[in-house]
Amino acid sequence: MEINIDLYKVGYLVGRYGTRALLYFTTAKTAISGYSRMDSLASKHSINSSNIEAVKDNLLECLEYIDW
């Protein structure tokens, strides 16, 4: 009994599925790091909604960027 293995097909399949796994891994790592960066940025720039003066000042600062 002889087993014939086509190394071209093996290399193709390893490359195909290896590339997919690497793509999914890098996409997941990028999404996780992007989320953590945005979460930290949002927590640094959050406004205390119980402080009426801070909310009013933020609203007035934002109004200058709205194009009527």
C-alpha positions in Angstrom: 0.0 0.0 0.0 1.5 3.3 -1.1 0.3 6.7 -0.1 0.8 9.5 -2.6 0.9 13.0 -1.2 0.8 15.9 -3.6 3.0 18.6 -1.9 1.7 21.3 -4.2 -1.9 20.7 -2.9 -0.7 20.5 0.7 1.2 23.7 0.4 -1.8 25.4 -1.3 -4.2 24.3 1.5 -1.8 25.3 4.3 -1.3 28.7 2.7 -5.0 29.2 2.1 -6.2 28.4 5.6 -3.1 29.8 7.2 -3.8 33.2 5.5 -7.4 33.1 6.6 -6.4 32.4 10.2 -3.8 35.1 10.2 -6.4 37.6 8.7 -8.9 36.8 11.4 -6.3 37.0 14.1 -5.0 40.4 13.0 -8.5 41.7 12.5 -9.5 40.7 16.0 -6.3 42.2 17.5 -6.9 45.4 15.7 -10.5 45.7 16.7 -9.7 44.9 20.3 -6.9 47.5 20.5 -9.0 50.1 18.7 -11.9 49.5 21.1 -9.6 49.8 24.2 -8.0 53.0 22.8 -11.4 54.6 22.1 -12.7 53.5 25.5 -9.7 55.1 27.3 -10.1 58.2 25.2 -13.8 58.4 26.0 -13.2 57.9 29.7 -10.6 60.7 29.8 -12.9 63.2 28.0 -16.2 62.2 29.7 -18.4 65.0 31.2 -19.9 64.8 34.6 -23.6 65.0 33.7 -24.6 65.9 37.2 -22.6 69.2 37.0 -24.9 71.6 35.1 -22.1 74.1 34.5 -19.9 71.6 32.8 -22.7 70.4 30.5 -23.6 74.0 29.6 -20.0 74.9 28.8 -19.6 71.7 26.7 -22.8 72.5 24.8 -21.8 76.1 24.1 -18.3 74.9 22.9 -20.0 72.4 20.5 -22.4 74.9 19.1 -19.7 76.9 17.4 -18.9 73.9 15.2 -22.4 73.4 14.0 -23.0 74.9 10.6 -26.4 76.5 10.4 
